[in-house]
Amino acid sequence: MKLLLANQATASKRRVYFLCVDATDGITAEVGEAGGQPQISTDGGGWVDAGIGTLSSMGSGYYYAELTQAAVANTGNVISTRYKSANTAESPGTTVQVVAFDPDNVDSLGLARIDNTISSVSGTVTAWTGGLLSLDAGGNPIQGGSVVATTGTTTELDATIEATNDLYNGCILVLSQNTGVGQSRVITDYDGATRTATHAAWAINPDATTAFSIVSNYIDNSTINSINTKIGTPVATVSTDIAAIKAETADIATINTNTILIKDYTEGRWKVFTSGPDANRIVFYKLDGVTVVKKYDLLDSAGNPSSTNPFERDPV
């Protein structure tokens, strides 16, 4: 499923994709469908031509069409797409969910805006509806700081954070800007004297240009009481809201993974093998054209391996 910002003004970002194959064998790419009219269905409604343009060829049976801006105006809508002509099997296209945030903006999806979001707290908190709430041991929002150095599995942090041993054990160290941005690791040990956090190895080591935040992995009762004292209002709902926000963050990660997989299937290379170790198989590749996404055995109607008269495919 593709996530799309409501009322997206850029036409190329409203594209949906189709793989058109021969109606007879279900495999051979149909390359003459440019200008054909796909259809859309919104929230399970009837299929209509309105709201989507005609097909443009990308080559090898792949096509795209652009949804109209009016078709994606309402947040929450789920738009299914399909294409069928006399020459092609029915081709389900990209499914689009219209959302209130921009999935192409890495800042709005990630944690890079935490520092700006919680740089100060004043007044009364009745409910927490923002991003992840990062607190130090006294209940103050963490400002974050800059990385001093790293060995890969330990990272020395600057003097903006506390110097108490084990204070941040169990918290999450997030690289929020510059080198290594977007990575996060659970702090398994914290040495206050050197302000050094121990954690699993970074995929890309940060450097002195890297900004960080420390995110509380949980908020216990003593921290809640400290918040109440500091901002003057009970906030018993904070821990519940934090748990819900963490669950939503996991959902976004799953959606991103599934979106990349769908893009590989719809835009990546595929090949049917007639010989070798993958004989009678169809193999799908990532966008690099080399990395295998998935292999399927091709079977004829009797259930026998066949690359020339396939009836169904079976995951390997």
WOWOJO-V939209 format. One record per helix or strand. SS is the DSSP state (hx for helix, st for strand). FROM is the first residue (numbers start at 1). TO is the last residue. If there is no record, write none. Layout:
# WOWOJO-V939209
[[SS FROM TO] [SS FROM TO]]
This chain:
# WOWOJO-V939209
[[st 2 5] [hx 11 14] [st 15 19] [st 21 22] [st 29 29] [st 37 37] [st 39 42] [st 48 48] [st 52 52] [st 54 54] [st 56 59] [st 62 67] [hx 70 72] [st 78 83] [st 88 88] [st 91 92] [st 96 99] [hx 106 109] [hx 114 117] [st 135 135] [st 141 141] [st 145 150] [st 154 157] [st 172 177] [st 184 186] [st 189 191] [st 196 198] [st 211 215] [hx 221 231] [hx 238 267] [st 270 273] [st 281 285] [st 292 299] [st 305 305] [st 312 315]]
